[in-house]
Amino acid sequence: MKTILFLCAYNASRTIMAEAILNHLGAGRMRAFSAGDRAIGEVHPLTLRTLAAHGIPTDGLRSKSWEQFFGLGAPHIDFVITVCDEHHEDGGNRDRSQPVKAHWPTLYPLAGTRSETEALEALERTYVLLHERIQALLALPLDSMSREAARAALAAIGQQAAPAG
């Protein structure tokens, strides 16, 4: 089973959505985690509401620090996908001991002052984008792809247009 870590700053919305969607759609084939380098410690309630509206289980979702995914005792991670631009890296690492990295730029749906209705609309656009990307990810033959081919394919998925914030 391949493992994927979705990484961003706060781990409150986009990465949580990606984790939940992939765990739901990829049950048994892939395992997703999410984290942030400045995890705020809670998942935004409207994110949970959006996931639940799509029948995506939300039990156990929590905001986590990236530190628990690196070092002794951390789960093995095959792929790291960043979703916010401040965490974008080249992703071209060739070290086989490191996860394959890719970037899926995704606007922060809860940025700025918004009404609840506007926030839910932005979260819905984010959900649709991540759902499409994750379906494309699940269609990849990752077990038979080279590291470079997997990195390139994951990066290409991230080039799908992000919704307007």
N, C-alpha and C positions, 0 to 999 in steps of 0.2 A: 504494500500500500504506500503510495506516494504521500508526502506531507508538504504542506504549503503554509508559510507564515505571511500573512498580510500585515504590512507595517506602515504606520503613519505617526503623526505626533501625539494625538490625544486618545486614540483608541476608544472613541465614543459613538461613532456613526458609520463612516464608510468601511473601515476595516471590520467592524462588527458585522455589518451587512454581508460583506464578502465571506467572512468565516461561516456565518449561518447559512447562506445560500449554498456554498460549496459543500458543507457538511450534509445538507438536505439532499441536494442533487447528486452528489458523488458518494453517497453512503456505500461503504464497503470497498470503493475504489480509491478514494482519496480522503485524507484527513486534513482539515484546515484549522489553523490557529490565527489569532490576531493579537497585535500588541502595539504599544506606542512608547516613544522615548520619554514622553511627558504625560503618560496615561493619567487621566483625571479621576480614575477610580469608579466611575459610574457610566453606564450606557445611557445615552439620551433617550428619554421615554418615548419621544415621537419616532425614533428609530425602531424601538421595540414594537410600537403600534403599526408601523409600516410593514415590518416583517410578518407580524401576526395576521395582518389583512391579506397577505399572500399565502397563508398557511405554513409559514416557515416557523419551526419550533424556536422558542426564545429561552427556554429553561437553561440555566447555567451560563448564559452569556454574561460576561463581565469585562470591565476595562482592566487590561493587564500591562505591566511594564515589559519591554522587550528583553530586559535583563534575565528573565526566567527562561528564555529560549536559547541562551548561549552559556557555555561553560559546563562544568561537571554536573551530571544529573539532568541536563536539559534534554528534551525529546530531539530525536534526529529530524532535521529539516532538509528536504530535498530542494525546495524552491522558496525564494523570498520575493514577494511582489510588493513594491511600494505603490501607494496610491496618491500621495501628496507630493507636490513638486519639491518641497524642501528636503525630501528624502531620496530624490532621484539621483541615482548613480549611473555610471556607464554600464554596469552590469556585465562587463566582459571578462569577469574573472575566469581564469583557466585552472585554478587550483581545484582538483577533484575532491578535496576534503571540505570545500566550501559549498554552500547551496548555490544553485543557479539563480541569478538575479534578473528581474525585469521590472519595468515601470509601467503602471497603468494610470496615467494622470486622470484624476477624478476631482472635480470641483467640490469644495466643502459645502454641502447642502444647507447647513445651518449658519452660514456666515451672515453677518450683519443683522440688523433689526428686521424681523419679519413677523407677520401675524402667524398664528398657528396654521391657518389655511395655506399661506404661502410656504411655510416650512414643510408641511405635508406634501405639497405639490413638488417642491424641490427634492424631498426625500424619495418620492415616487419616481422621479426622473433618474435619480441615482440608482435606485433599486433596479429599474429596467436596464440601465447601462451595465451594471455589475452582473445581472442575471444573464444578459447576452454574452458578456465576456466569459463568464464561467461556463456557459454552455459550449462556447468555442474551445475553452480549455479542456473540457471533458471529452471533446471530440478528437483531441490530439493523441497519437500513439506514443505517449511519453516513454513507455517501457522500451521501445525500440529506437528512440531518437538519440542522437549524440547530444552531448551537453550543449554544443554550439547551436545545433538545430533546434533544440528545446528552447534555448535562450532567445533565438531569433523568432521562433513561433510565438512565444509568450510576449515578446516585445511588439510583434505585429498585432496581436490581440489588443494590446494597450493603445494602439493607434486609432481604434474605433473612436469616433467623435464623442467627446464628453458633452453632456447636456448643458444648456445655458443655466447658470446659477440662479 
